[in-house]
Amino acid sequence: MDGLNRNSYGAGSWILENLVTIIFVAFTLFGFMVSSGVSVGYFFSELSSRVFRNSFLVLSLIIPVLAGLGLNFGIVIGAMSGQVAIAIARYFEMGGISGLLFCFAVAMAAAALCGYFTGRLYNKTRGQEMIASLIVGFFANGIYQFLFLFVVGVVIAVPATHPMIKPDGVGIRMTVDLVPVKQGGLKYALDNIYQVPFVHALLAVALGLLLLLAVRYWLNIRKGRSYLNSRSSLIVNGGLCLALAGAAIHAMMTKSELMMVRKVPVVTGLLIIGLCVFTVLIMKTKLGQDFRSVGQSQHTAEVSGINVDRTRIIATMISTVLASWGQIIYLQNMGTLNTYNAHTQIGMFSVAALLVGGASTSKASITHAIFGTILFNAMFIMSPEIGQSLFGQAILGEYFRTFMVYGVIGVALGIHVWKANKKSRIMVE
C-alpha cells in the first residue's frame, strides 16, 4: 500500500510539474480534431517558419536560469539593442551579409553594455530578479522610445527625405521596411543564403540526433558510468528519432503533403544548433560550473571562493547579447521593423515558451527551450482556427492565446511558490 501511495504521489507530482506542457499538447491535438481548415502542410509550414525565427530568443533564457537569476524578462533590452543596430544599418542602407554582420556587431556591443548594468541591478535586488527585470525592461523601453521619437531628428539631424524618417523630419516611422537583399536590404538576408526541403531537413535532424544519442551512450559505457537511465532514454529518444526519420522517408517516397511544406533556412538552423552547442560547452567550463554553483546556492558558492556578483553579471550579459542576435534573426525573417512595438512582448512570449517546454524558474535546458518553442507556436497557429471552428470568430482565438501567455507564466510561478513552501515545511519538520 505504501508503494502504491508513493507511486501515485510520484505520478501526481509529475503531472503537476508538467501540467502546462500537457495542456498545450492536448490543445494542439484538440485543434486538429475541430479545425477543418488546418492541413498538415499548412501547419508544418507555419510551425517551421515560427520555430526557426523564435528559437534563438528562447534559448537565450537558459543561462540566467541556471545561474539562479530566474526567468530573465529583461531580454527585451537585448531585443531593443538588436533593433537599434538594424535601424542604423537601414539608415545607412547597409544590406546583405555585410549589413547583417554589422547588425550583429553593433547589437553585441550595445547589448553587452546594457547587460552589464542590468546585471549590476540584479545584484542589488537579489531574490527579486524577475520583478527587477520587468521594471528595467519598462524603463529601457522609455529610453528607447525617447531616442527614436525625439533624439533622432532633433538632437541628431537627419534628412526628412529619408524613407525611414517621418515626413516632419523628427523621429523614425512606425514601420520600417527592411527591403529584400536584392535591393540592398536585410529582408531574408540570413534565411535565403541556403534552403532545403522540409522533409530533407527533418531526416537530417533525426539522423543527427540518433547519432548523438549513440555517441553519448557509448561514452557513458566507456567512462564506466551507470547507464541504466541512459539506456532507457536512448530507447525512448532513439525511437522518436527513428519515427521522425521514417516519416520523412515515407513522405519522400509517397510524395505526401509534407513535401509541400515550405523550405527551411539551413544557416538559421545552424546558428540555432551552434547556440545549443555553445550552451552545452560553456556549462562544462569553469565559468559554467560557477553558473551552476551560484544557481544552487549563492552562499556556498561565495564560501568556495566564487565571485558571485561577477558570475551573475556575466550570465546576464551573455543572455542579453544572445537575445539581441535572436531579435535580428527574428526581424530579418519578418522583413519589417515595427519600430515601437516589435520588442514589447518578446520577454513574455519567450519566457512563456520556455515554461511550456517544462522549464521552471530554477531549471531549464535546451530540450525545454526547443520543445516549448514548438508547442507554444503550435498554440499560436491553432488558436484562431479553433475560434473560427467553434464560435465562427477567429478573433476569439487571438484573445485566448494572449490569455494563455500570461496564464502559463502565472501557473509556472504558482507551482514554483508551492514547491518552495513545501520544501521549507519539510526542512522545518
C-alpha positions in Angstrom: 0.0 0.0 0.0 2.9 2.4 0.9 4.4 1.6 -2.5 1.2 2.3 -4.2 0.9 5.6 -2.4 4.4 6.6 -3.4 3.7 5.7 -7.0 0.5 7.7 -7.0 2.3 10.6 -5.4 5.1 10.4 -7.9 2.6 10.4 -10.8 0.7 13.3 -9.3 3.8 15.3 -8.7 5.0 14.6 -12.3 1.6 15.7 -13.7 1.7 18.9 -11.6 5.2 19.8 -12.7 4.4 19.2 -16.4 0.8 20.5 -16.3 1.5 23.4 -18.7 3.2 21.1 -21.2 0.3 18.6 -21.0 -2.3 21.3 -21.6 -0.5 22.6 -24.7 -0.1 19.1 -26.2 -3.8 18.5 -25.6 -4.7 21.9 -27.0 -2.8 21.2 -30.2 -4.4 17.8 -30.7 -7.8 19.3 -30.0 -7.2 21.9 -32.6 -6.6 19.2 -35.3 -9.8 17.5 -34.2 -12.1 20.5 -34.5 -10.4 22.7 -37.2 -11.1 21.5 -40.7 -9.2 24.4 -42.3 -5.8 23.3 -40.9 -4.0 20.9 -43.3 -0.8 19.1 -42.3 1.2 21.0 -44.9 -0.1 24.4 -43.7 0.5 23.5 -40.1 4.1 22.4 -40.6 4.8 25.3 -42.9 3.7 27.8 -40.3 5.3 25.9 -37.5 8.7 25.5 -39.1 8.8 29.2 -40.0 7.9 30.3 -36.4 10.3 27.9 -34.8 13.3 28.9 -36.9 12.7 32.6 -36.1 11.9 32.3 -32.4 14.1 29.5 -31.1 17.3 31.7 -30.7 15.4 34.1 -28.4 14.0 31.3 -26.2 17.4 29.6 -25.9 18.9 32.9 -24.7 17.0 32.4 -21.4 18.7 29.2 -20.3 21.9 30.5 -18.8 20.3 33.1 -16.4 18.0 30.3 -15.1 21.0 28.0 -14.4 22.8 30.9 -12.7 20.0 31.4 -10.3 18.6 34.6 -11.9 15.2 33.1 -12.7 13.3 34.0 -15.8 15.0 36.9 -17.5 12.2 39.1 -18.7 15.0 41.7 -19.3 15.9 40.1 -22.6 13.7 42.8 -24.0 16.7 45.1 -23.6 18.7 42.8 -25.8 15.8 42.9 -28.4 15.9 46.7 -28.4 19.7 46.6 -28.9 19.2 44.4 -32.0 16.5 46.9 -33.3 18.8 49.8 -32.8 21.5 48.0 -34.8 19.0 47.3 -37.6 17.8 50.9 -37.7 21.4 52.1 -38.0 22.1 49.6 -40.8 18.9 50.6 -42.7 19.6 54.3 -42.3 23.0 53.9 -44.0 21.4 51.5 -46.5 23.6 48.6 -45.4 22.2 45.2 -46.5 23.0 41.6 -47.4 25.5 39.6 -45.4 27.8 42.6 -44.7 24.8 44.5 -43.3 23.8 41.6 -41.2 27.2 41.1 -39.7 27.3 44.9 -39.0 24.0 44.5 -37.1 25.4 41.5 -35.1 28.5 43.5 -34.1 26.6 46.7 -33.1 24.0 44.7 -31.2 26.6 42.8 -29.3 28.4 45.9 -28.1 25.1 47.7 -27.1 23.6 44.6 -25.5 26.8 43.8 -23.6 26.9 47.3 -22.1 23.2 47.2 -21.2 23.6 43.6 -19.9 26.4 44.8 -17.6 24.3 47.5 -15.9 21.3 45.2 -15.8 23.4 42.5 -14.1 24.6 45.1 -11.5 21.0 45.9 -10.8 20.1 42.2 -10.3 22.9 42.0 -7.7 21.3 44.9 -5.8 17.9 43.2 -5.9 18.8 39.6 -5.0 15.8 37.4 -4.7 13.6 39.8 -6.8 15.4 39.5 -10.1 12.3 38.6 -12.1 10.5 41.7 -10.9 13.6 43.8 -11.4 13.9 42.5 -15.0 10.3 43.6 -15.7 10.9 47.0 -14.3 14.2 47.6 -16.1 12.5 46.5 -19.3 9.8 49.1 -19.0 12.4 51.7 -18.1 14.6 50.8 -21.1 11.6 51.0 -23.3 11.0 54.5 -22.3 14.6 55.5 -23.2 14.2 53.6 -26.5 11.0 55.5 -27.4 12.6 58.8 -26.5 15.6 58.0 -28.7 13.6 57.1 -31.7 10.8 59.6 -31.3 12.8 62.7 -30.3 16.5 62.4 -30.4 16.5 61.2 -34.0 15.7 64.4 -35.8 16.0 67.0 -33.0 19.3 66.2 -31.3 20.7 64.1 -34.2 20.0 66.0 -37.5 18.6 63.7 -40.2 17.2 64.5 -43.7 13.4 64.4 -43.7 13.6 62.9 -47.2 15.0 59.6 -45.9 12.3 56.8 -46.2 12.9 55.8 -42.5 12.2 59.3 -41.1 8.8 60.8 -40.5 7.7 63.5 -43.0 8.3 66.3 -40.5 11.9 65.1 -40.0 11.5 64.1 -36.3 11.5 60.5 -35.3 11.6 57.2 -37.1 8.4 55.9 -38.8 6.2 53.3 -37.1 7.1 50.7 -39.6 10.5 50.4 -41.4 10.7 48.1 -44.5 13.9 46.1 -44.3 13.9 45.7 -48.1 14.9 42.4 -49.9 18.6 41.6 -50.2 18.5 42.0 -53.9 17.5 45.6 -53.4 20.3 46.2 -50.8 18.3 45.4 -47.7 18.2 42.9 -44.8 15.0 41.0 -45.5 15.7 37.3 -45.5 19.4 38.1 -45.5 20.1 35.1 -43.4 17.3 32.8 -44.4 17.9 32.9 -48.1 21.6 32.0 -48.0 20.7 28.3 -48.4 17.4 26.4 -48.1 16.4 22.8 -48.3 13.1 21.0 -48.4 11.4 20.5 -45.0 11.4 16.7 -45.2 15.2 16.6 -46.0 15.9 18.8 -43.0 13.7 16.6 -40.9 15.6 13.5 -42.0 18.9 15.1 -41.4 18.0 16.3 -37.9 16.5 12.9 -36.9 19.6 11.0 -38.1 21.9 13.6 -36.4 20.1 13.3 -33.1 20.2 9.5 -33.4 24.0 9.6 -33.9 24.4 12.0 -31.0 22.4 9.6 -28.7 24.5 6.7 -29.7 27.8 8.6 -29.1 26.6 9.7 -25.7 25.6 6.2 -24.8 29.0 4.8 -25.9 30.8 7.5 -23.9 28.8 6.7 -20.8 29.8 3.0 -21.1 33.4 3.8 -21.8 33.7 6.1 -18.7 32.1 3.4 -16.5 29.1 5.5 -15.6 25.8 4.0 -14.6 24.0 3.7 -17.8 20.6 2.3 -16.8 18.9 5.6 -17.2 20.9 6.4 -20.3 19.8 3.1 -21.9 16.1 3.8 -21.2 16.4 7.3 -22.5 18.2 6.0 -25.5 15.4 3.6 -26.3 12.7 6.3 -26.0 14.6 9.1 -27.7 16.0 6.8 -30.3 12.5 5.5 -31.1 11.3 9.1 -31.6 14.2 9.9 -33.9 13.6 6.7 -35.9 9.9 7.6 -36.2 10.8 11.1 -37.5 13.2 9.6 -40.0 10.6 7.1 -41.1 8.0 9.8 -41.6 10.5 11.8 -43.7 11.4 8.8 -45.8 7.8 7.9 -46.3 6.9 11.5 -47.3 9.7 11.5 -49.9 8.7 8.1 -51.3 4.9 8.8 -51.5 5.2 12.5 -52.4 2.8 13.2 -49.4 1.6 16.6 -48.3 4.8 17.1 -46.2 6.7 17.6 -49.5 4.6 20.8 -50.0 5.9 22.3 -46.7 8.0 25.4 -47.4 11.8 25.1 -47.5 13.7 25.7 -44.2 16.7 28.1 -43.8 19.8 26.0 -43.3 22.1 28.8 -42.0 19.5 29.9 -39.5 19.2 26.4 -38.3 22.9 26.0 -38.0 23.0 29.2 -35.8 20.4 27.6 -33.5 22.4 24.4 -33.3 25.5 26.4 -32.7 23.8 28.2 -29.8 22.8 24.8 -28.4 26.4 23.5 -28.7 27.6 26.8 -27.1 25.3 26.3 -24.1 26.4 22.7 -23.6 30.1 23.5 -23.9 30.1 26.6 -21.7 28.4 24.7 -18.9 31.4 22.3 -18.9 33.9 25.1 -18.4 34.9 26.7 -15.1 32.5 29.6 -15.8 29.7 27.2 -16.5 30.4 25.3 -13.2 30.3 28.7 -11.5 26.9 29.4 -13.0 25.6 26.1 -11.6 27.2 26.7 -8.2 25.7 30.2 -7.9 22.3 28.9 -9.1 22.3 26.2 -6.5 23.5 28.2 -3.5 24.9 31.7 -3.6 26.2 31.4 0.0 28.0 28.1 -0.7 29.5 29.5 -3.9 30.8 32.5 -2.1 32.4 30.4 0.6 34.0 28.3 -2.2 35.8 31.4 -3.5 33.5 32.2 -6.5 32.8 35.9 -7.2 29.0 35.6 -7.1 28.3 39.2 -8.3 30.7 38.9 -11.3 29.3 35.5 -12.3 25.7 36.8 -12.2 26.7 39.8 -14.3 28.4 37.6 -16.9 25.3 35.4 -17.2 23.1 38.5 -17.7 25.4 39.9 -20.3 25.5 36.6 -22.3 21.7 36.3 -22.2 21.3 39.9 -23.3 23.7 39.6 -26.2 22.1 36.4 -27.4 18.7 38.0 -27.2 19.9 40.9 -29.4 21.1 38.4 -32.0 17.9 36.5 -31.7 15.9 39.6 -32.4 17.9 40.3 -35.5 17.3 36.7 -36.7 13.6 37.3 -36.0 13.3 40.6 -37.8 15.2 39.6 -40.9 12.6 36.8 -41.2 9.7 39.1 -40.7 11.0 41.6 -43.3 9.8 44.7 -41.4 10.8 46.5 -38.2 7.7 47.6 -36.2 9.8 50.3 -34.6 7.9 50.9 -31.3 6.2 47.5 -30.8 8.4 44.7 -32.1 10.1 44.2 -28.8 7.3 44.8 -26.3 6.2 41.1 -26.0 9.5 39.4 -26.6 10.2 38.8 -23.0 6.8 37.5 -22.1 6.5 35.3 -25.2 10.0 33.8 -24.8 9.5 33.1 -21.1 6.1 31.5 -21.8 7.6 29.3 -24.5 10.4 28.1 -22.2 7.9 27.3 -19.4 5.6 25.4 -21.9 8.5 23.1 -22.6 8.7 22.1 -18.9 11.2 24.5 -17.5 10.8 26.4 -14.3 12.3 29.4 -12.5 15.3 27.2 -11.4 15.5 24.5 -14.1 15.9 25.0 -17.9 17.5 23.0 -20.7 17.9 23.0 -24.4 15.1 20.4 -24.7 12.8 22.6 -22.7 13.5 25.6 -25.0 13.1 23.7 -28.3 10.1 21.7 -27.2 8.5 24.7 -25.7 9.0 26.8 -28.8 7.3 24.1 -30.9 4.3 23.7 -28.6 3.9 27.5 -28.0 3.9 28.3 -31.6 1.6 25.4 -32.4 -0.9 27.1 -30.0 -0.5 30.4 -31.9 -1.3 28.6 -35.1 -4.3 26.7 -33.7 -6.0 29.3 -31.6 -7.6 31.4 -34.5 -8.6 28.1 -36.2 -10.3 26.8 -33.1 -12.0 30.2 -32.5 -13.3 30.1 -36.1 -14.4 26.5 -35.9 -16.2 26.6 -32.6 -17.5 30.2 -32.4 -17.3 31.5 -36.0 -14.8 34.2 -34.9 -11.1 33.8 -35.4 -10.5 36.9 -33.2 -11.6 34.9 -30.1 -8.6 32.7 -30.7 -6.4 35.7 -30.7 -7.7 36.8 -27.3 -7.3 33.2 -26.0 -3.7 32.9 -26.9 -2.9 36.2 -25.1 -4.6 34.8 -22.1 -2.6 31.6 -22.4 0.7 33.6 -22.4 0.0 35.2 -19.1 -1.7 32.1 -17.7 1.3 30.0 -18.4 3.6 32.4 -16.6 1.1 32.6 -13.7 0.7 28.8 -13.3 4.5 28.3 -13.5 5.2 30.9 -10.9 2.4 29.5 -8.7 3.9 26.0 -8.9 7.3 27.5 -8.0 6.0 29.1 -4.9 4.1 25.9 -3.9 7.3 23.9 -4.3 9.3 26.4 -2.3 6.8 26.5 0.5 6.6 22.7 0.5 10.4 22.4 0.7 10.6 24.9 3.5 8.0 23.0 5.5 9.9 19.7 5.0 13.1 21.4 6.3 11.3 22.7 9.4 9.8 19.3 10.2 
